[in-house]
């Protein structure tokens, strides 16, 4: 195919995606609203995309770019001496490496465990699964959704290699009490990681703007590592994140080396070996272009948008915000049985907005998740008007009901014993089967999935994912 035809075909495929600009997709994307940021990132990516981060002696430019980004993140998150870090492909890889470093620093622990609040990002579940650690899941406060320091401290034992807190948690946007948790971990000689993947590049600027942001960075005694994503509120192209350690000694155990083969001695600072220099160069360019004043302006815009949206939600009958979010994430639930939040999400999509449904878990009810960015500044009235109209439409439609017999049948299923054929039948019954993709209205499917226990829902959605990735 000629190059122009290839690009035309790609543009046609992209036309079916959610919009990544304009602030109408309130999940997955982080939009500064500045067009030059995108063009700069793309140009810088192209300049370095063929360079390989596997060997910093062969490509010293990438070494300089990485050290510059780590220094910038360290300065933002406490600016204390000795902090070192690595640039990774994203928040999940940063979290994986924090867990790996903690595990490998304690080889004498035969059955290592990690202590997690139940609101921690599922990346830590993945890390425990991959690296063979036992999860100690600690319930959070059922009203504030913040981690309980006393319960976290009580969960630490001789097998604990890492304790984690969120700044903020993804589901509700609340900041865990990091100083108390870090003190408990330090008293037991255990590492303490702060997952600031979302908040790390925006909370410091919120604090400069006068927000009451509790301490969470390296100035807190006992904090040994922090993850912060540059492709979130540093508004860099995906995927770049930084994992910071309080010292080089703490970082050493997330490195990997192998000379036990006839090829080159393999040395890795991350889980990846070959790494394109493109994302690194793009992030470096955007961070240097925006600078502190640029990020302060973007934070001010995002903070104003959050404030206006949160105030407007309070004026919509039947809706309320869960917890007390301190950053840019808002979780909305409904106090009115007369409408269904899954239907509200569908109605918002009809009106050109994507809001992310979240299933009920423990004390957290079904809710709609909003990731607010600087690009949302100026469209708050339109968003709130459409949200109110969507609630009215959902109320008029009435609650989504699931046939009790179907719900009872689904609840009784054992995902461990079901066959692929049975799963295919269930997927078809849920409206997830076939090659046609998802229906326009997801509320009936989400309502059915909500009746399934978490292990069954996981298995159903994994089967659906497998079907999607079958050519």
KETILO-192216 format. One line per field, with one value per residue (C-alpha): residue number from 1; residue in one letter; x, y, z; chain. Coordinates in steps of 0.1 Angstrom, whole numbers, padded with zeros to 4 digits. Layout:
# KETILO-192216
i: (NUM; ...)
aa: (A; ...)
u: (X; ...)
v: (Y; ...)
w: (Z; ...)
ch: (A; ...)
This chain:
# KETILO-192216
i: (1; 2; 3; 4; 5; 6; 7; 8; 9; 10; 11; 12; 13; 14; 15; 16; 17; 18; 19; 20; 21; 22; 23; 24; 25; 26; 27; 28; 29; 30; 31; 32; 33; 34; 35; 36; 37; 38; 39; 40; 41; 42; 43; 44; 45; 46; 47; 48; 49; 50; 51; 52; 53; 54; 55; 56; 57; 58; 59; 60; 61; 62; 63; 64; 65; 66; 67; 68; 69; 70; 71; 72; 73; 74; 75; 76; 77; 78; 79; 80; 81; 82; 83; 84; 85; 86; 87; 88; 89; 90; 91; 92; 93; 94; 95; 96; 97; 98; 99; 100; 101; 102; 103; 104; 105; 106; 107; 108; 109; 110; 111; 112; 113; 114; 115; 116; 117; 118; 119; 120; 121; 122; 123; 124; 125; 126; 127; 128; 129; 130; 131; 132; 133; 134; 135; 136; 137; 138; 139; 140; 141; 142; 143; 144; 145; 146; 147; 148; 149; 150; 151; 152; 153; 154; 155; 156; 157; 158; 159; 160; 161; 162; 163; 164; 165; 166; 167; 168; 169; 170; 171; 172; 173; 174; 175; 176; 177; 178; 179; 180; 181; 182; 183; 184; 185; 186; 187; 188; 189; 190; 191; 192; 193; 194; 195; 196; 197; 198; 199; 200; 201; 202; 203; 204; 205; 206; 207; 208; 209; 210; 211; 212; 213; 214; 215; 216; 217; 218; 219; 220; 221; 222; 223; 224; 225; 226; 227; 228; 229; 230; 231; 232; 233; 234; 235; 236; 237; 238; 239; 240; 241; 242; 243; 244; 245; 246; 247; 248; 249; 250; 251; 252; 253; 254; 255; 256; 257; 258; 259; 260; 261; 262; 263; 264; 265; 266; 267; 268; 269; 270; 271; 272; 273; 274; 275; 276; 277; 278; 279; 280; 281; 282; 283; 284; 285; 286; 287; 288; 289; 290; 291; 292; 293; 294; 295; 296; 297; 298; 299; 300; 301; 302; 303; 304; 305; 306; 307; 308; 309; 310; 311; 312; 313; 314; 315; 316; 317; 318; 319; 320; 321; 322; 323; 324; 325; 326; 327; 328; 329; 330; 331; 332; 333; 334; 335; 336; 337; 338; 339; 340; 341; 342; 343; 344; 345; 346; 347; 348; 349; 350; 351; 352; 353; 354; 355; 356; 357; 358; 359; 360; 361; 362; 363; 364; 365; 366; 367; 368; 369; 370; 371; 372; 373; 374; 375; 376; 377; 378; 379; 380; 381; 382; 383; 384; 385; 386; 387; 388; 389; 390; 391; 392; 393; 394; 395; 396; 397; 398; 399; 400; 401; 402; 403; 404; 405; 406; 407; 408; 409; 410; 411; 412; 413; 414; 415; 416; 417; 418; 419; 420; 421; 422; 423; 424; 425; 426; 427; 428; 429; 430; 431; 432; 433; 434; 435; 436; 437; 438; 439; 440; 441; 442; 443; 444; 445; 446; 447; 448; 449; 450; 451; 452; 453; 454; 455; 456; 457; 458; 459; 460; 461; 462; 463; 464; 465; 466; 467; 468; 469; 470; 471)
aa: (X; X; X; X; X; X; X; X; X; X; X; X; X; X; X; X; X; X; X; X; X; X; X; X; X; X; X; X; X; X; X; X; X; X; X; X; X; X; X; X; X; X; X; X; X; X; X; X; X; X; X; X; X; X; X; X; X; X; X; X; X; X; X; X; X; X; X; X; X; X; X; X; X; X; X; X; X; X; X; X; X; X; X; X; X; X; X; X; X; X; X; X; X; X; X; X; X; X; X; X; X; X; X; X; X; X; X; X; X; X; X; X; X; X; X; X; X; X; X; X; X; X; X; X; X; X; X; X; X; X; X; X; X; X; X; X; X; X; X; X; X; X; X; X; X; X; X; X; X; X; X; X; X; X; X; X; X; X; X; X; X; X; X; X; X; X; X; X; X; X; X; X; X; X; X; X; X; X; X; X; X; X; X; X; X; X; X; X; X; X; X; X; X; X; X; X; X; X; X; X; X; X; X; X; X; X; X; X; X; X; X; X; X; X; X; X; X; X; X; X; X; X; X; X; X; X; X; X; X; X; X; X; X; X; X; X; X; X; X; X; X; X; X; X; X; X; X; X; X; X; X; X; X; X; X; X; X; X; X; X; X; X; X; X; X; X; X; X; X; X; X; X; X; X; X; X; X; X; X; X; X; X; X; X; X; X; X; X; X; X; X; X; X; X; X; X; X; X; X; X; X; X; X; X; X; X; X; X; X; X; X; X; X; X; X; X; X; X; X; X; X; X; X; X; X; X; X; X; X; X; X; X; X; X; X; X; X; X; X; X; X; X; X; X; X; X; X; X; X; X; X; X; X; X; X; X; X; X; X; X; X; X; X; X; X; X; X; X; X; X; X; X; X; X; X; X; X; X; X; X; X; X; X; X; X; X; X; X; X; X; X; X; X; X; X; X; X; X; X; X; X; X; X; X; X; X; X; X; X; X; X; X; X; X; X; X; X; X; X; X; X; X; X; X; X; X; X; X; X; X; X; X; X; X; X; X; X; X; X; X; X; X; X; X; X; X; X; X; X; X; X; X; X; X; X; X; X; X; X; X; X; X; X; X; X; X; X; X; X; X; X)
u: (0000; 0012; 0021; -0009; -0033; -0019; -0023; -0058; -0067; -0053; -0073; -0104; -0098; -0091; -0124; -0142; -0121; -0131; -0119; -0085; -0088; -0114; -0121; -0150; -0134; -0131; -0109; -0078; -0066; -0050; -0054; -0036; -0057; -0025; -0021; 0016; 0022; 0010; 0030; 0061; 0058; 0052; 0082; 0105; 0093; 0102; 0137; 0145; 0122; 0150; 0174; 0175; 0175; 0189; 0225; 0231; 0267; 0256; 0229; 0242; 0215; 0188; 0208; 0209; 0171; 0163; 0185; 0169; 0134; 0143; 0158; 0127; 0104; 0127; 0127; 0089; 0085; 0104; 0137; 0157; 0193; 0200; 0169; 0174; 0151; 0142; 0119; 0095; 0067; 0039; 0025; 0020; 0056; 0067; 0046; 0058; 0094; 0087; 0073; 0101; 0128; 0112; 0109; 0145; 0159; 0147; 0157; 0156; 0118; 0105; 0069; 0070; 0038; 0027; 0002; -0023; -0054; -0083; -0084; -0049; -0045; -0048; -0013; -0002; -0024; -0007; 0027; 0018; 0006; 0037; 0063; 0047; 0039; 0010; -0014; -0027; -0057; -0067; -0102; -0104; -0126; -0161; -0170; -0138; -0123; -0089; -0066; -0068; -0034; -0041; -0053; -0024; 0000; -0017; -0013; 0025; 0043; 0077; 0068; 0060; 0084; 0064; 0035; 0017; -0005; -0021; -0017; -0045; -0064; -0078; -0113; -0122; -0094; -0087; -0052; -0042; -0027; 0009; 0028; 0011; 0014; 0050; 0058; 0043; 0063; 0095; 0090; 0090; 0119; 0097; 0098; 0069; 0058; 0036; 0016; 0015; 0011; -0019; -0012; 0026; 0027; -0003; -0007; 0025; 0011; -0023; -0005; 0013; -0022; -0034; -0050; -0049; -0027; -0015; 0022; 0030; 0064; 0101; 0099; 0078; 0101; 0097; 0087; 0112; 0098; 0073; 0058; 0046; 0034; 0045; 0018; -0009; -0007; 0027; 0007; 0034; 0026; 0021; 0039; 0063; 0064; 0091; 0099; 0119; 0138; 0151; 0186; 0206; 0208; 0170; 0169; 0196; 0173; 0150; 0179; 0185; 0218; 0227; 0261; 0252; 0249; 0272; 0259; 0263; 0259; 0223; 0217; 0182; 0170; 0134; 0113; 0119; 0152; 0149; 0132; 0125; 0139; 0107; 0085; 0115; 0124; 0087; 0084; 0116; 0105; 0071; 0085; 0111; 0086; 0059; 0082; 0071; 0050; 0033; 0024; 0012; -0012; -0024; -0029; -0049; -0072; -0077; -0084; -0109; -0127; -0128; -0142; -0170; -0179; -0180; -0202; -0225; -0229; -0241; -0270; -0282; -0309; -0299; -0262; -0233; -0196; -0180; -0154; -0135; -0113; -0082; -0069; -0085; -0105; -0142; -0165; -0202; -0229; -0266; -0289; -0321; -0333; -0354; -0325; -0295; -0260; -0251; -0280; -0266; -0232; -0250; -0269; -0237; -0222; -0252; -0244; -0208; -0191; -0174; -0176; -0163; -0186; -0172; -0188; -0197; -0169; -0172; -0185; -0181; -0213; -0217; -0204; -0192; -0156; -0144; -0108; -0107; -0079; -0070; -0089; -0122; -0118; -0144; -0168; -0181; -0215; -0221; -0209; -0231; -0262; -0257; -0252; -0284; -0302; -0287; -0300; -0335; -0334; -0323; -0350; -0376; -0363; -0364; -0340; -0323; -0336; -0319; -0341; -0339; -0335; -0306; -0290; -0294; -0279; -0249; -0242; -0240; -0215; -0180; -0155; -0129; -0150; -0167; -0157; -0148; -0181; -0201; -0183; -0191; -0228; -0226; -0209; -0236; -0263; -0246; -0244; -0207; -0205; -0198; -0176; -0200; -0183; -0202; -0238; -0245; -0262; -0240; -0264; -0281; -0247; -0231; -0262; -0258; -0221; -0227; -0246; -0216; -0191; -0157; -0139; -0167; -0167; -0130; -0132; -0161; -0143; -0110; -0129; -0144; -0109; -0096; -0124; -0115; -0079; -0088; -0082)
v: (0000; 0035; 0055; 0079; 0049; 0033; 0065; 0070; 0035; 0042; 0074; 0055; 0029; 0057; 0073; 0046; 0053; 0075; 0111; 0117; 0155; 0180; 0167; 0145; 0111; 0112; 0081; 0066; 0099; 0130; 0161; 0194; 0212; 0226; 0215; 0223; 0197; 0170; 0181; 0186; 0151; 0135; 0152; 0143; 0107; 0105; 0118; 0091; 0062; 0041; 0045; 0016; 0021; -0014; -0001; 0035; 0034; 0030; 0057; 0082; 0107; 0084; 0081; 0119; 0122; 0095; 0111; 0145; 0131; 0113; 0145; 0165; 0139; 0137; 0175; 0176; 0149; 0161; 0172; 0153; 0141; 0106; 0098; 0078; 0063; 0047; 0056; 0028; 0021; 0031; 0029; -0008; -0015; 0010; -0007; -0042; -0031; -0016; -0049; -0069; -0047; -0052; -0090; -0095; -0073; -0099; -0133; -0149; -0145; -0178; -0167; -0129; -0108; -0073; -0052; -0034; -0013; -0027; 0005; 0001; -0002; -0037; -0034; -0046; -0076; -0083; -0079; -0103; -0128; -0126; -0126; -0151; -0128; -0133; -0103; -0090; -0069; -0045; -0029; 0009; 0033; 0026; 0063; 0081; 0052; 0061; 0034; 0027; 0032; 0011; -0018; -0015; -0015; -0046; -0065; -0061; -0092; -0109; -0120; -0084; -0070; -0040; -0018; 0004; 0035; 0056; 0093; 0093; 0060; 0056; 0045; 0075; 0100; 0101; 0105; 0077; 0088; 0082; 0095; 0071; 0041; 0049; 0052; 0018; 0002; 0019; 0007; -0029; -0023; -0027; -0008; 0016; 0025; 0054; 0049; 0084; 0074; 0097; 0123; 0127; 0153; 0173; 0172; 0192; 0219; 0218; 0224; 0255; 0267; 0265; 0231; 0212; 0183; 0159; 0149; 0119; 0123; 0116; 0143; 0117; 0095; 0059; 0064; 0043; 0045; 0065; 0059; 0088; 0086; 0112; 0103; 0113; 0149; 0157; 0154; 0134; 0109; 0073; 0054; 0069; 0066; 0071; 0048; 0067; 0050; 0069; 0055; 0036; 0007; 0004; 0005; -0021; -0051; -0041; -0043; -0075; -0090; -0123; -0134; -0171; -0175; -0170; -0137; -0102; -0097; -0088; -0058; -0043; -0014; -0022; -0053; -0045; -0051; -0033; 0000; 0026; 0060; 0076; 0078; 0089; 0117; 0128; 0130; 0149; 0174; 0180; 0184; 0209; 0228; 0232; 0238; 0247; 0277; 0257; 0229; 0253; 0268; 0234; 0224; 0255; 0248; 0212; 0222; 0248; 0222; 0197; 0223; 0234; 0198; 0187; 0216; 0210; 0173; 0183; 0202; 0172; 0154; 0118; 0121; 0125; 0123; 0094; 0103; 0136; 0136; 0158; 0155; 0152; 0120; 0120; 0090; 0097; 0074; 0075; 0078; 0072; 0037; 0052; 0052; 0032; 0046; 0022; 0038; 0073; 0062; 0051; 0084; 0104; 0085; 0094; 0130; 0126; 0120; 0089; 0083; 0051; 0027; 0010; -0020; -0022; -0035; -0038; -0005; 0012; 0012; 0012; 0045; 0065; 0075; 0109; 0117; 0155; 0172; 0207; 0203; 0201; 0238; 0258; 0229; 0223; 0238; 0216; 0185; 0191; 0199; 0167; 0148; 0162; 0153; 0118; 0113; 0125; 0101; 0072; 0080; 0080; 0046; 0031; 0007; -0020; -0053; -0087; -0118; -0133; -0168; -0156; -0138; -0169; -0191; -0168; -0164; -0202; -0208; -0219; -0202; -0229; -0257; -0241; -0251; -0227; -0237; -0229; -0195; -0188; -0194; -0171; -0144; -0147; -0144; -0114; -0098; -0101; -0129; -0128; -0106; -0076; -0061; -0043; -0031; 0006; 0002; -0014; -0010; -0044; -0061; -0042; -0050; -0087; -0086; -0068; -0099; -0121; -0127; -0111; -0143; -0152; -0116; -0118; -0150; -0139; -0107; -0125; -0148; -0118; -0102; -0134; -0133; -0097; -0107; -0135; -0124)
w: (0000; -0007; 0025; 0020; 0018; 0049; 0069; 0055; 0066; 0100; 0103; 0094; 0121; 0147; 0139; 0160; 0191; 0221; 0216; 0233; 0232; 0243; 0278; 0268; 0277; 0315; 0318; 0302; 0287; 0301; 0280; 0287; 0261; 0246; 0209; 0209; 0236; 0214; 0183; 0204; 0220; 0186; 0170; 0199; 0198; 0161; 0168; 0193; 0184; 0168; 0197; 0222; 0259; 0265; 0265; 0279; 0267; 0231; 0233; 0259; 0249; 0264; 0296; 0299; 0292; 0318; 0345; 0338; 0342; 0374; 0388; 0379; 0396; 0427; 0430; 0428; 0454; 0483; 0469; 0495; 0489; 0477; 0457; 0426; 0400; 0367; 0339; 0331; 0305; 0329; 0364; 0364; 0356; 0383; 0409; 0398; 0402; 0436; 0448; 0431; 0448; 0482; 0477; 0465; 0493; 0518; 0504; 0538; 0540; 0528; 0521; 0517; 0519; 0511; 0531; 0509; 0516; 0497; 0476; 0463; 0425; 0411; 0397; 0432; 0429; 0396; 0412; 0440; 0414; 0392; 0419; 0443; 0472; 0496; 0497; 0530; 0520; 0548; 0548; 0545; 0563; 0549; 0548; 0538; 0518; 0532; 0545; 0583; 0598; 0629; 0608; 0584; 0613; 0628; 0595; 0594; 0605; 0601; 0565; 0553; 0528; 0516; 0527; 0502; 0504; 0476; 0468; 0457; 0453; 0418; 0426; 0449; 0446; 0483; 0499; 0524; 0557; 0545; 0576; 0600; 0577; 0569; 0606; 0612; 0584; 0595; 0631; 0618; 0594; 0563; 0531; 0524; 0488; 0479; 0447; 0434; 0398; 0394; 0420; 0420; 0393; 0403; 0441; 0447; 0424; 0441; 0474; 0459; 0449; 0484; 0485; 0518; 0506; 0533; 0533; 0511; 0495; 0505; 0533; 0552; 0573; 0563; 0527; 0507; 0471; 0451; 0416; 0395; 0359; 0334; 0309; 0334; 0349; 0334; 0301; 0283; 0256; 0267; 0282; 0307; 0345; 0371; 0400; 0427; 0455; 0486; 0479; 0454; 0478; 0478; 0440; 0435; 0439; 0411; 0386; 0368; 0355; 0338; 0325; 0325; 0288; 0258; 0246; 0260; 0298; 0301; 0323; 0328; 0349; 0342; 0333; 0296; 0278; 0245; 0251; 0224; 0231; 0217; 0248; 0269; 0245; 0242; 0280; 0283; 0256; 0272; 0307; 0296; 0275; 0301; 0331; 0366; 0356; 0328; 0352; 0378; 0352; 0341; 0377; 0384; 0354; 0365; 0401; 0390; 0368; 0397; 0421; 0396; 0387; 0423; 0433; 0404; 0413; 0447; 0430; 0410; 0428; 0436; 0431; 0456; 0456; 0475; 0501; 0500; 0469; 0471; 0436; 0401; 0405; 0415; 0421; 0418; 0433; 0434; 0464; 0444; 0437; 0409; 0384; 0375; 0373; 0344; 0324; 0333; 0318; 0286; 0285; 0289; 0260; 0238; 0247; 0238; 0272; 0285; 0322; 0337; 0355; 0386; 0402; 0439; 0462; 0500; 0513; 0479; 0459; 0422; 0410; 0380; 0379; 0365; 0356; 0353; 0334; 0325; 0292; 0312; 0323; 0305; 0297; 0332; 0326; 0296; 0313; 0344; 0322; 0303; 0335; 0349; 0317; 0318; 0353; 0343; 0313; 0335; 0360; 0333; 0320; 0354; 0371; 0350; 0362; 0359; 0357; 0393; 0379; 0357; 0386; 0408; 0381; 0375; 0412; 0416; 0388; 0397; 0372; 0380; 0366; 0336; 0301; 0272; 0255; 0286; 0289; 0252; 0260; 0290; 0270; 0244; 0271; 0285; 0251; 0248; 0222; 0185; 0164; 0164; 0195; 0222; 0220; 0222; 0255; 0282; 0312; 0309; 0306; 0335; 0356; 0349; 0355; 0388; 0400; 0394; 0422; 0415; 0404; 0379; 0366; 0361; 0342; 0320; 0311; 0305; 0281; 0264; 0261; 0246; 0220; 0212; 0205; 0182; 0146)
ch: (A; A; A; A; A; A; A; A; A; A; A; A; A; A; A; A; A; A; A; A; A; A; A; A; A; A; A; A; A; A; A; A; A; A; A; A; A; A; A; A; A; A; A; A; A; A; A; A; A; A; A; A; A; A; A; A; A; A; A; A; A; A; A; A; A; A; A; A; A; A; A; A; A; A; A; A; A; A; A; A; A; A; A; A; A; A; A; A; A; A; A; A; A; A; A; A; A; A; A; A; A; A; A; A; A; A; A; A; A; A; A; A; A; A; A; A; A; A; A; A; A; A; A; A; A; A; A; A; A; A; A; A; A; A; A; A; A; A; A; A; A; A; A; A; A; A; A; A; A; A; A; A; A; A; A; A; A; A; A; A; A; A; A; A; A; A; A; A; A; A; A; A; A; A; A; A; A; A; A; A; A; A; A; A; A; A; A; A; A; A; A; A; A; A; A; A; A; A; A; A; A; A; A; A; A; A; A; A; A; A; A; A; A; A; A; A; A; A; A; A; A; A; A; A; A; A; A; A; A; A; A; A; A; A; A; A; A; A; A; A; A; A; A; A; A; A; A; A; A; A; A; A; A; A; A; A; A; A; A; A; A; A; A; A; A; A; A; A; A; A; A; A; A; A; A; A; A; A; A; A; A; A; A; A; A; A; A; A; A; A; A; A; A; A; A; A; A; A; A; A; A; A; A; A; A; A; A; A; A; A; A; A; A; A; A; A; A; A; A; A; A; A; A; A; A; A; A; A; A; A; A; A; A; A; A; A; A; A; A; A; A; A; A; A; A; A; A; A; A; A; A; A; A; A; A; A; A; A; A; A; A; A; A; A; A; A; A; A; A; A; A; A; A; A; A; A; A; A; A; A; A; A; A; A; A; A; A; A; A; A; A; A; A; A; A; A; A; A; A; A; A; A; A; A; A; A; A; A; A; A; A; A; A; A; A; A; A; A; A; A; A; A; A; A; A; A; A; A; A; A; A; A; A; A; A; A; A; A; A; A; A; A; A; A; A; A; A; A; A; A; A; A; A; A; A; A; A; A; A; A; A; A; A; A; A; A; A; A; A; A; A)
